[in-house]
Amino acid sequence: MKNIMQARCEKFVTEYLPAVRAVLAKLLAEKHALTQNEIAEKMHISQPAVSHYLRRARGKMAEELIKNEEVYRKLSDFSSKLSRENLSEDSIAELFCEICKILFGEEKCSD
């Protein structure tokens, strides 16, 4: 079972995490009018990474996530919270786990 979980985590990190970041960056820029530097600070990533996400040079699967109503709602709600607060990297990582669970239907990822 652990190997299945590791495989799902790897798939999420390589395929979906860049898309999650791209959608989140787009929401923060368009919905909350944050600058790339502000987005970078809030997301704990670099400004050049934000630029790549906004230009869709990274996060090719963003459209797939936008079409998933549950995922998009979760990202939209989180972007609102993130725009108002400075959240820790751990809080952001928890969001990533929640999105992973929505996508893969897992209740928990590890023992």
TIROKE-969750 format. One record per residue (C-alpha): residue number from 0; x, y, z; residue in one letter. Coordinates in nm, 3 decimals. Last residue first. Layout:
REM TIROKE-969750
+------+---------+---------+---------+------+
! gufi !    east !   north !      up ! palo !
+------+---------+---------+---------+------+
!  NUM !       X !       Y !       Z !    A !
...
+------+---------+---------+---------+------+
END
This chain:
REM TIROKE-969750
+------+---------+---------+---------+------+
! gufi !    east !   north !      up ! palo !
+------+---------+---------+---------+------+
!  110 !   0.008 !   0.577 !   0.830 !    D !
!  109 !   0.028 !   0.770 !   0.507 !    S !
!  108 !  -0.179 !   0.937 !   0.237 !    C !
!  107 !  -0.520 !   0.962 !   0.397 !    K !
!  106 !  -0.876 !   0.958 !   0.267 !    E !
!  105 !  -0.769 !   0.900 !  -0.089 !    E !
!  104 !  -0.988 !   0.991 !  -0.385 !    G !
!  103 !  -0.701 !   1.061 !  -0.624 !    F !
!  102 !  -0.791 !   1.412 !  -0.738 !    L !
!  101 !  -0.969 !   1.522 !  -0.421 !    I !
!  100 !  -0.697 !   1.368 !  -0.203 !    K !
!   99 !  -0.428 !   1.545 !  -0.405 !    C !
!   98 !  -0.611 !   1.876 !  -0.363 !    I !
!   97 !  -0.623 !   1.825 !   0.014 !    E !
!   96 !  -0.253 !   1.732 !   0.019 !    C !
!   95 !  -0.164 !   2.048 !  -0.175 !    F !
!   94 !  -0.371 !   2.252 !   0.069 !    L !
!   93 !  -0.176 !   2.098 !   0.358 !    E !
!   92 !   0.147 !   2.201 !   0.181 !    A !
!   91 !   0.024 !   2.561 !   0.185 !    I !
!   90 !  -0.030 !   2.543 !   0.559 !    S !
!   89 !   0.315 !   2.387 !   0.602 !    D !
!   88 !   0.476 !   2.667 !   0.397 !    E !
!   87 !   0.328 !   2.907 !   0.649 !    S !
!   86 !   0.047 !   3.145 !   0.568 !    L !
!   85 !   0.076 !   3.521 !   0.544 !    N !
!   84 !  -0.286 !   3.627 !   0.548 !    E !
!   83 !  -0.534 !   3.822 !   0.338 !    R !
!   82 !  -0.434 !   3.703 !  -0.011 !    S !
!   81 !  -0.377 !   3.351 !   0.121 !    L !
!   80 !  -0.730 !   3.329 !   0.256 !    K !
!   79 !  -0.879 !   3.443 !  -0.074 !    S !
!   78 !  -0.647 !   3.213 !  -0.268 !    S !
!   77 !  -0.759 !   2.924 !  -0.047 !    F !
!   76 !  -1.123 !   2.979 !  -0.135 !    D !
!   75 !  -1.040 !   2.991 !  -0.505 !    S !
!   74 !  -0.817 !   2.683 !  -0.481 !    L !
!   73 !  -1.088 !   2.482 !  -0.301 !    K !
!   72 !  -1.353 !   2.598 !  -0.550 !    R !
!   71 !  -1.126 !   2.504 !  -0.840 !    Y !
!   70 !  -1.062 !   2.158 !  -0.697 !    V !
!   69 !  -1.432 !   2.091 !  -0.640 !    E !
!   68 !  -1.534 !   2.230 !  -0.979 !    E !
!   67 !  -1.277 !   2.031 !  -1.179 !    N !
!   66 !  -1.262 !   2.236 !  -1.500 !    K !
!   65 !  -1.002 !   2.469 !  -1.347 !    I !
!   64 !  -0.789 !   2.167 !  -1.259 !    L !
!   63 !  -0.788 !   2.040 !  -1.618 !    E !
!   62 !  -0.707 !   2.390 !  -1.740 !    E !
!   61 !  -0.405 !   2.402 !  -1.509 !    A !
!   60 !  -0.255 !   2.084 !  -1.657 !    M !
!   59 !   0.030 !   2.271 !  -1.828 !    K !
!   58 !   0.154 !   2.405 !  -1.498 !    G !
!   57 !   0.478 !   2.570 !  -1.606 !    R !
!   56 !   0.534 !   2.795 !  -1.908 !    A !
!   55 !   0.173 !   2.891 !  -1.844 !    R !
!   54 !   0.261 !   3.262 !  -1.858 !    R !
!   53 !   0.130 !   3.306 !  -1.503 !    L !
!   52 !   0.315 !   2.998 !  -1.381 !    Y !
!   51 !   0.642 !   3.106 !  -1.543 !    H !
!   50 !   0.611 !   3.455 !  -1.393 !    S !
!   49 !   0.541 !   3.305 !  -1.051 !    V !
!   48 !   0.856 !   3.094 !  -1.085 !    A !
!   47 !   1.054 !   3.409 !  -1.172 !    P !
!   46 !   0.916 !   3.570 !  -0.854 !    Q !
!   45 !   1.049 !   3.284 !  -0.642 !    S !
!   44 !   0.834 !   3.057 !  -0.425 !    I !
!   43 !   0.700 !   3.083 !  -0.071 !    H !
!   42 !   0.338 !   3.118 !  -0.195 !    M !
!   41 !   0.274 !   3.450 !  -0.017 !    K !
!   40 !   0.617 !   3.590 !  -0.103 !    E !
!   39 !   0.595 !   3.485 !  -0.465 !    A !
!   38 !   0.243 !   3.626 !  -0.494 !    I !
!   37 !   0.358 !   3.958 !  -0.349 !    E !
!   36 !   0.650 !   3.970 !  -0.594 !    N !
!   35 !   0.423 !   3.884 !  -0.885 !    Q !
!   34 !   0.189 !   4.163 !  -0.784 !    T !
!   33 !  -0.141 !   4.095 !  -0.611 !    L !
!   32 !  -0.469 !   4.205 !  -0.770 !    A !
!   31 !  -0.687 !   3.966 !  -0.564 !    H !
!   30 !  -0.892 !   3.805 !  -0.840 !    K !
!   29 !  -0.644 !   3.840 !  -1.124 !    E !
!   28 !  -0.303 !   3.802 !  -0.962 !    A !
!   27 !  -0.397 !   3.579 !  -0.668 !    L !
!   26 !  -0.622 !   3.369 !  -0.890 !    L !
!   25 !  -0.351 !   3.329 !  -1.152 !    K !
!   24 !  -0.092 !   3.233 !  -0.890 !    A !
!   23 !  -0.331 !   2.970 !  -0.744 !    L !
!   22 !  -0.404 !   2.830 !  -1.089 !    V !
!   21 !  -0.033 !   2.807 !  -1.172 !    A !
!   20 !   0.056 !   2.660 !  -0.831 !    R !
!   19 !  -0.205 !   2.388 !  -0.872 !    V !
!   18 !  -0.079 !   2.323 !  -1.226 !    A !
!   17 !   0.281 !   2.291 !  -1.104 !    P !
!   16 !   0.160 !   2.052 !  -0.833 !    L !
!   15 !  -0.041 !   1.837 !  -1.073 !    Y !
!   14 !   0.199 !   1.643 !  -1.292 !    E !
!   13 !   0.530 !   1.600 !  -1.108 !    T !
!   12 !   0.416 !   1.644 !  -0.749 !    V !
!   11 !   0.084 !   1.465 !  -0.794 !    F !
!   10 !   0.242 !   1.175 !  -0.981 !    K !
!    9 !   0.508 !   1.140 !  -0.710 !    E !
!    8 !   0.246 !   1.150 !  -0.436 !    C !
!    7 !   0.041 !   0.889 !  -0.619 !    R !
!    6 !   0.345 !   0.663 !  -0.662 !    A !
!    5 !   0.435 !   0.703 !  -0.295 !    Q !
!    4 !   0.081 !   0.610 !  -0.198 !    M !
!    3 !   0.089 !   0.301 !  -0.419 !    I !
!    2 !   0.427 !   0.204 !  -0.272 !    N !
!    1 !   0.284 !   0.239 !   0.081 !    K !
!    0 !   0.000 !   0.000 !   0.000 !    M !
+------+---------+---------+---------+------+
END
